[in-house]
Amino acid sequence: MNNPLLLILFWVLASCGMPVSNFQDKSVSVLSAEKTEWSGGRAGVKGIIYTVKLKAKKDIIIKSLLAEGSKIPFSQNTSGNIIVVQGNLQYKNNNDANIEDLPSGAPVENARNKADLKESWVEYTLKSSGKSYKISIPKFVLVET
């Protein structure tokens, strides 16, 4: 039952309402995905730096970074066909006290959700077409400083 009309109908219905193509277009691949936890010298000042290295066969523009369920502000550096996307997520301070009044080294509740296995991806567009794509990041590897 290889009906071409059914195939076309399925393709049209499957693509309706999807502004971004699912995952990748095969011109971009993930080389590495790392995360480094950091903490400041004061209680409640800490976060995670996410670093994603991509290899691109075409010219692309990075639009957004979603890391472990959080949309992350990012910067990018390009060298040849290697693109390094780096974003910093600072934890929120849940203490009611003024940060200036907190003693250094005071324990602070981790504001991040324990479910770190949420969705992660990089959204990009091809410069030639402007079409948006997402490439999935299956897991971030924790790197010690």
N, C-alpha and C positions, 0 to 999 in steps of 0.2 A: 504494500500500500504506500507507494512512494508518490503521493499526490503533491505536485509542486505548489498548488494553490493553498493546501494546508500548511506547507512549509513557510510560504510567504505570509500567511495569516498569523502563524505562530510567531514569526520574526517581528512582525509589526506590533502585535500585542505585547510581546516580551520587551520591546524597546520603548513602549509608551510610558510617559511619566518618569523616565529615568534621565535626569539632566546630566549625570556623570556616568561614563561607561564603567562597568564593573571591573575593578582591579587593573589589569595592565594591557598594554598594546604590544608587548614583546620587544619594544625598542628601548625599554628601561628595565634594569635589573637591580636588585638590592645586593650590594657587596657585603655590608655589615650594618648592624643595628646595635648600638651600645647605650647604656645609661650609667651615669656616675652620680652617686649621691654626695651632696656637699652640705656642710653646716657652717654657719657664721660663728663669731665669737660671743654672740648673745643668745639667750634662750629664745626659741621660736624662729630663729633665722636659719632656714635650711631649705633644701630643695633637691631637684634632680636635673642634670644636664643630659639631654637626649642627643645622640649623634648618629645620623644615618648617612652611609656612603652609597651613592648610586652610580651605576655605569649607564650612560645614555648613548645610543647609536645616532640619535638625532638631537637637534637643538630643542631644549625644553625650558619652560618657565615653571618654577615651583609656586603653587598657589597656597597650599596649607599643609600643616603637619598635625596629625592626631596621634598622640602617644598614650597608650594605656587608658583610652577613654577620655583624655583631656586635650582640647585644642591648644596648641602651644605656639607662642610667638617664636619666630625663627629667623636665622640668618643663613645665607648660603654662600659657599665659595666654589668656584668652578675652575678646574685645571684640566684642560683637554676635554676628555669625555667622562671625567670623574667629577661628580657633584657631591659636596659635603653639606648636608643640612643639619644645623645645630640649633636646638631650642632649649630654653631654661624654664622650668616650672618651679616657682617658689611656693612652699607650703604656706597656707594661711595661718596666722597666729590666732588661736581660739581663746586666748586668755582675755579676761575682762580688764585686767590691769593695763596701765600704760606701759609700753615696751621699755621706756626709760626707767621705770620703777622696778623692773624685774631683775633679780640678781643673776649674774653671769653663771651659766651652767645649770640653771633651774630646769627640772624635767618638764617637757612639753608634750602633750598628747600629739600623736601623729595625725595630722589633718587629712591625710590621704586615705581613701577607702582601701581596705585590705584586698579587694578584688582587683589585683593588678593585671589580670588576664583579659582585660577589655580589648576592644578593637583598636588597632593601630594601623595607620596608612599615611602615605604621602600623596597629595593630589597635585597634578601637574597638567600643563597644556603643551601641545606641540606648537612650536613657533610657526610652522608652515600651515597648520590648519586651524589652530585655536581651539580644537576639540579637547575637552577635559577627560582625564583618566585618573584612576587611583591605583596605586600599587600597594598591596598588603604587606605589612611587616608582621610576620608570625610571632616574633619574640624579641625582646631587648635583652642583651647579655649584660649583666651587672659587672662593671669594671671598677676595681679598687684603685683609689688614688695613691 
